[in-house]
Amino acid sequence: MMFLRYATTALLSASLLAIATPTPAHSHGPQPTHDEHNNHDNHDGHNITADETTSPAAAEATPEPTIALIPVADGVYMLTGEGGNIGLSVGEDGVFAIDSQFAPLTEKIQAAIATISSEPIRFLLNTHWHFDHTGGNENFTNSGTVIVAHDNVRERMSRDQFIAALGMDIPSSPTAARPIVTFSDDITFHFNGETIHATHVDPAHTDGDSIVHFQSANVIHTGDVYFNGLYPFIDVSSGGGINGMIAAVDRVLELADDETQIIPGHGALSNKAELAEYRVMLVAVRVRMQAAIDTGASIEEILAMDLNADYDATLGNGFLTPEQFSQVLYTDLTR
């Protein structure tokens, strides 16, 4: 997977870009930290440990990411690199962006956008707080962009966080990286002749997820409620859960039709039919895990069951291994 190039932690591998790569001089924001043994037994939850390939030397040896612009609809693009997929609306009013990936990539991202628009990047909306979606915020703010997100995104970025599944401490973000416009339920931008409607969904991937609908273009950016072609990460410690993931996908399916283009948080450009298949998988793995838990089986016994063997070959070779995904589900459903 493209966003795993710098990757090698067991779960949110792309996050190590912020550790392994020096931050540009114009951005001095805090970076994720974890202890040298990746062991946080003093915290609740089932940790997923990183292996020896997480060393800075291993990360520095990986290739530089390629920034790619993918036309999605008239005036709407998907930008890929490292971290979450970026959505773009480009037109006479300027540029509206969704998510910012990592700070070291900002100049490359801005250069790519400059090939399709000479107008300023006026707004940037974060779909949630994770640093592979907000890492470039400070740089964009310093370039004059207004950062927008749900209330919970600003709240989480304003204080230290701990991602239990990773055993990773995340320092609070600098003031310039935090959204200065927030909303509780939804917000609408009338921009570039388009109606861009962002809606907060109940806790799913995190407690601050938003989906963004370009209504005239018939394009939806889902943020990380949709991982296309791989098992999704559900950040239980940030309020996420499998039931909320399914409910959020239902919201997107209600908005979409057979012609809708769907930009997932991670993975290739998608559509309603593929998202519906993803929903079937989410329901199936929830049912299987709950049934196993109801027997009284331990996590070790459940891992030995290979509950999702039919999905592992296609979804378990990227972001999460099958075992890691099962651990996340177990942690969620035994709370």
C-alpha positions as CSV (number, residue, x, y, z in Angstrom):
1,M,0.0,0.0,0.0
2,M,1.2,3.5,-0.9
3,F,0.7,5.0,2.5
4,L,2.7,2.3,4.2
5,R,6.0,3.2,2.5
6,Y,7.5,4.8,5.6
7,A,5.5,2.3,7.5
8,T,6.6,-0.4,9.8
9,T,4.8,-0.2,13.0
10,A,2.4,-3.0,13.5
11,L,-0.7,-0.9,13.3
12,L,-0.5,2.8,12.3
13,S,2.8,2.4,10.5
14,A,2.6,5.5,8.4
15,S,2.7,7.5,11.6
16,L,6.4,6.8,12.0
17,L,7.1,9.3,9.1
18,A,6.7,12.0,11.7
19,I,9.4,10.3,13.9
20,A,11.8,9.1,11.2
21,T,11.8,12.2,9.0
22,P,13.0,15.6,10.2
23,T,10.3,18.3,10.3
24,P,10.8,21.2,7.9
25,A,12.1,24.4,9.4
26,H,8.8,26.1,9.0
27,S,7.0,23.5,11.1
28,H,8.0,22.6,14.6
29,G,4.9,20.8,15.7
30,P,5.1,17.9,18.2
31,Q,5.5,14.4,16.8
32,P,4.2,11.0,18.0
33,T,6.3,9.3,20.6
34,H,6.6,5.8,22.0
35,D,9.1,4.1,24.3
36,E,11.9,2.1,22.9
37,H,10.3,-1.2,23.8
38,N,6.7,-0.2,22.6
39,N,5.4,-1.5,25.9
40,H,2.7,0.4,27.8
41,D,1.4,-2.2,30.3
42,N,0.3,0.6,32.6
43,H,-2.5,1.4,30.1
44,D,-5.7,-0.5,29.5
45,G,-6.3,-2.4,26.3
46,H,-4.5,-5.0,24.2
47,N,-1.3,-3.4,22.7
48,I,-0.1,-4.3,19.3
49,T,3.7,-4.1,19.4
50,A,6.0,-2.9,16.7
51,D,8.9,-5.1,15.4
52,E,12.5,-4.2,15.0
53,T,11.9,-2.7,11.5
54,T,10.5,0.4,13.2
55,S,14.0,1.9,13.6
56,P,14.7,5.3,12.1
57,A,17.4,3.7,9.9
58,A,14.8,1.4,8.4
59,A,12.4,4.2,7.8
60,E,15.0,6.4,6.3
61,A,15.9,3.7,3.8
62,T,12.4,3.7,2.3
63,P,11.7,5.6,-0.9
64,E,10.4,9.1,-1.0
65,P,6.6,9.1,-1.4
66,T,5.1,9.9,-4.8
67,I,2.4,12.5,-4.8
68,A,-0.3,11.7,-7.3
69,L,-3.3,13.8,-8.4
70,I,-6.3,11.7,-9.6
71,P,-9.2,13.5,-11.4
72,V,-12.5,12.4,-9.8
73,A,-15.1,14.8,-11.3
74,D,-15.2,18.2,-12.8
75,G,-13.1,20.4,-10.4
76,V,-12.7,17.6,-7.9
77,Y,-9.5,15.6,-7.3
78,M,-8.1,13.0,-5.0
79,L,-4.4,13.4,-4.0
80,T,-2.4,10.4,-2.7
81,G,1.0,10.3,-1.0
82,E,1.6,9.2,2.5
83,G,-1.2,9.2,5.1
84,G,-4.9,9.7,4.4
85,N,-6.2,10.5,0.9
86,I,-6.7,14.2,0.3
87,G,-9.8,15.5,-1.4
88,L,-9.7,18.8,-3.4
89,S,-12.2,21.2,-4.9
90,V,-10.5,23.5,-7.4
91,G,-12.2,26.5,-9.1
92,E,-12.4,30.3,-9.3
93,D,-13.0,30.7,-5.6
94,G,-9.8,28.9,-4.8
95,V,-8.9,25.5,-3.4
96,F,-10.8,23.6,-0.7
97,A,-8.8,20.7,0.7
98,I,-9.7,17.7,2.9
99,D,-6.9,16.5,5.2
100,S,-3.2,17.4,5.1
101,Q,-1.2,14.2,5.5
102,F,2.3,14.8,7.1
103,A,4.3,18.0,7.7
104,P,7.3,16.9,5.6
105,L,5.1,16.5,2.6
106,T,3.4,19.9,2.6
107,E,5.7,21.5,0.0
108,K,5.2,18.5,-2.4
109,I,1.4,18.6,-1.8
110,Q,1.3,22.4,-2.4
111,A,3.4,22.0,-5.6
112,A,1.1,19.3,-6.9
113,I,-2.0,21.5,-6.2
114,A,-0.2,24.3,-8.0
115,T,-0.3,22.3,-11.2
116,I,-4.1,22.4,-11.3
117,S,-4.7,25.8,-9.7
118,S,-3.0,29.1,-9.2
119,E,-5.6,30.1,-6.6
120,P,-4.9,30.0,-2.8
121,I,-5.8,27.0,-0.7
122,R,-8.5,28.8,1.3
123,F,-10.0,26.0,3.5
124,L,-8.7,22.7,4.8
125,L,-11.2,20.4,6.5
126,N,-9.9,17.6,8.7
127,T,-12.0,14.4,8.7
128,H,-10.6,13.4,12.2
129,W,-7.6,14.2,14.5
130,H,-5.1,11.4,13.5
131,F,-1.7,12.8,12.5
132,D,-1.6,11.1,9.1
133,H,-4.6,13.4,8.3
134,T,-3.6,16.6,10.3
135,G,0.2,16.5,10.3
136,G,0.5,19.2,7.7
137,N,-2.0,21.6,9.3
138,E,0.5,24.0,10.8
139,N,2.2,24.5,7.5
140,F,-1.1,25.2,5.7
141,T,-2.1,27.6,8.5
142,N,1.2,29.5,8.0
143,S,0.4,29.7,4.3
144,G,-3.0,31.4,5.1
145,T,-5.3,28.4,4.9
146,V,-8.3,28.2,7.4
147,I,-8.5,24.9,9.2
148,V,-12.0,23.4,9.8
149,A,-13.1,20.3,11.7
150,H,-15.5,18.8,14.2
151,D,-15.4,20.1,17.8
152,N,-13.8,16.8,19.0
153,V,-11.0,17.1,16.5
154,R,-9.9,20.5,18.0
155,E,-10.4,19.1,21.5
156,R,-8.2,16.0,20.9
157,M,-5.5,18.1,19.1
158,S,-5.4,20.5,22.0
159,R,-4.3,17.9,24.6
160,D,-2.0,14.9,24.7
161,Q,-3.5,11.7,23.4
162,F,-2.7,8.0,23.8
163,I,-3.5,5.5,21.1
164,A,-3.8,2.4,23.2
165,A,-3.7,-0.2,20.4
166,L,-0.3,1.3,19.4
167,G,1.0,2.0,22.8
168,M,1.7,5.5,21.4
169,D,1.7,8.8,23.1
170,I,0.8,11.8,20.9
171,P,1.7,15.3,22.2
172,S,-0.8,18.0,21.8
173,S,-0.6,19.9,18.5
174,P,0.7,23.5,18.3
175,T,-2.0,26.2,18.3
176,A,-1.4,26.9,14.6
177,A,-2.2,23.2,13.7
178,R,-5.6,23.2,15.4
179,P,-8.8,24.0,13.6
180,I,-10.0,27.6,14.1
181,V,-13.5,26.9,12.8
182,T,-15.3,24.0,14.4
183,F,-18.8,22.5,14.2
184,S,-20.9,20.2,16.2
185,D,-23.2,18.5,13.7
186,D,-22.6,19.8,10.1
187,I,-21.2,22.7,8.1
188,T,-21.8,23.7,4.5
189,F,-19.4,25.6,2.1
190,H,-20.8,27.3,-1.0
191,F,-17.5,27.3,-3.0
192,N,-16.4,26.9,-6.6
193,G,-20.1,26.7,-7.6
194,E,-20.3,23.6,-5.5
195,T,-22.2,22.8,-2.3
196,I,-19.7,21.0,0.0
197,H,-21.5,19.6,3.0
198,A,-19.6,18.0,5.9
199,T,-21.5,15.9,8.4
200,H,-20.3,14.6,11.7
201,V,-21.2,10.9,12.3
202,D,-21.5,9.2,15.6
203,P,-18.2,7.7,17.0
204,A,-16.9,5.3,14.3
205,H,-13.2,5.4,13.5
206,T,-12.8,8.1,16.2
207,D,-15.3,10.3,18.0
208,G,-14.7,13.2,15.6
209,D,-15.2,11.7,12.2
210,S,-16.8,13.7,9.3
211,I,-17.9,12.7,5.9
212,V,-17.8,15.3,3.1
213,H,-20.2,15.4,0.3
214,F,-19.6,17.4,-2.9
215,Q,-23.2,17.4,-3.9
216,S,-23.1,18.7,-7.5
217,A,-20.1,16.7,-8.4
218,N,-21.6,13.6,-6.7
219,V,-18.4,12.8,-4.8
220,I,-18.1,11.7,-1.2
221,H,-14.9,11.8,0.9
222,T,-15.4,9.3,3.8
223,G,-12.4,9.9,5.9
224,D,-11.3,6.8,7.8
225,V,-14.7,5.2,8.2
226,Y,-13.8,3.5,4.9
227,F,-10.5,1.7,4.2
228,N,-10.7,0.4,0.7
229,G,-9.1,-3.0,0.2
230,L,-7.7,-3.5,3.7
231,Y,-8.8,-4.1,7.2
232,P,-9.7,-0.7,8.9
233,F,-8.1,0.6,12.0
234,I,-10.7,1.4,14.7
235,D,-9.3,3.7,17.3
236,V,-11.1,2.5,20.4
237,S,-9.1,4.8,22.7
238,S,-10.4,7.8,20.7
239,G,-14.0,6.7,21.0
240,G,-14.3,4.5,17.9
241,G,-16.1,1.2,17.5
242,I,-17.3,-1.3,15.0
243,N,-21.0,-0.5,15.5
244,G,-20.3,3.2,14.7
245,M,-18.2,2.2,11.6
246,I,-21.2,0.3,10.2
247,A,-23.6,3.2,11.0
248,A,-21.3,5.7,9.4
249,V,-21.0,3.5,6.2
250,D,-24.8,3.4,6.2
251,R,-24.9,7.2,6.2
252,V,-22.6,7.3,3.1
253,L,-24.6,4.6,1.3
254,E,-27.8,6.7,1.9
255,L,-26.1,9.6,0.2
256,A,-24.6,7.7,-2.7
257,D,-26.1,6.4,-5.9
258,D,-24.6,4.1,-8.6
259,E,-22.7,7.0,-10.2
260,T,-21.2,8.4,-6.9
261,Q,-17.4,8.5,-6.7
262,I,-16.2,7.7,-3.2
263,I,-12.8,8.9,-1.9
264,P,-11.9,6.6,1.0
265,G,-9.6,7.5,3.9
266,H,-7.1,5.0,2.6
267,G,-7.0,2.9,-0.5
268,A,-8.1,3.4,-4.1
269,L,-10.9,5.6,-5.4
270,S,-14.1,3.6,-5.0
271,N,-17.9,3.5,-5.5
272,K,-21.1,2.5,-3.9
273,A,-21.0,-1.1,-4.8
274,E,-17.5,-1.6,-3.3
275,L,-18.6,0.3,-0.2
276,A,-21.6,-2.0,0.2
277,E,-19.2,-5.0,0.0
278,Y,-17.1,-3.4,2.7
279,R,-20.2,-3.0,4.9
280,V,-21.0,-6.7,4.5
281,M,-17.5,-7.5,5.7
282,L,-17.8,-5.2,8.8
283,V,-21.1,-6.9,9.8
284,A,-19.7,-10.3,9.3
285,V,-16.5,-9.8,11.4
286,R,-18.6,-8.2,14.2
287,V,-21.0,-11.1,14.3
288,R,-18.2,-13.6,14.3
289,M,-16.2,-11.9,17.0
290,Q,-19.2,-11.3,19.2
291,A,-20.2,-15.0,18.9
292,A,-16.6,-16.1,19.9
293,I,-16.6,-13.7,22.9
294,D,-20.0,-15.0,24.0
295,T,-18.5,-18.5,24.3
296,G,-16.1,-17.2,26.9
297,A,-13.0,-17.7,24.7
298,S,-9.9,-15.7,25.5
299,I,-8.2,-13.5,22.9
300,E,-5.5,-16.1,22.4
301,E,-8.1,-18.8,21.8
302,I,-10.0,-16.4,19.4
303,L,-6.9,-15.7,17.4
304,A,-6.3,-19.4,17.0
305,M,-9.8,-19.7,15.4
306,D,-8.9,-17.7,12.3
307,L,-12.4,-16.3,12.3
308,N,-12.0,-14.2,9.2
309,A,-9.9,-16.6,7.0
310,D,-12.2,-15.8,4.0
311,Y,-11.2,-12.1,4.2
312,D,-7.6,-12.3,5.3
313,A,-6.1,-13.0,1.9
314,T,-7.5,-9.8,0.4
315,L,-7.7,-7.5,3.4
316,G,-5.0,-8.7,5.8
317,N,-1.9,-7.8,3.8
318,G,-1.8,-4.1,4.2
319,F,-2.5,-1.8,7.1
320,L,-3.4,-4.4,9.7
321,T,-2.6,-8.1,9.9
322,P,-5.6,-10.4,10.6
323,E,-4.4,-10.9,14.2
324,Q,-4.1,-7.1,14.8
325,F,-7.6,-6.5,13.4
326,S,-9.0,-9.2,15.6
327,Q,-7.3,-7.7,18.6
328,V,-8.9,-4.3,17.8
329,L,-12.4,-5.9,17.5
330,Y,-11.9,-7.9,20.7
331,T,-10.9,-4.8,22.6
332,D,-13.9,-2.9,21.3
333,L,-16.5,-5.6,21.9
334,T,-15.3,-6.5,25.4
335,R,-15.4,-2.9,26.8
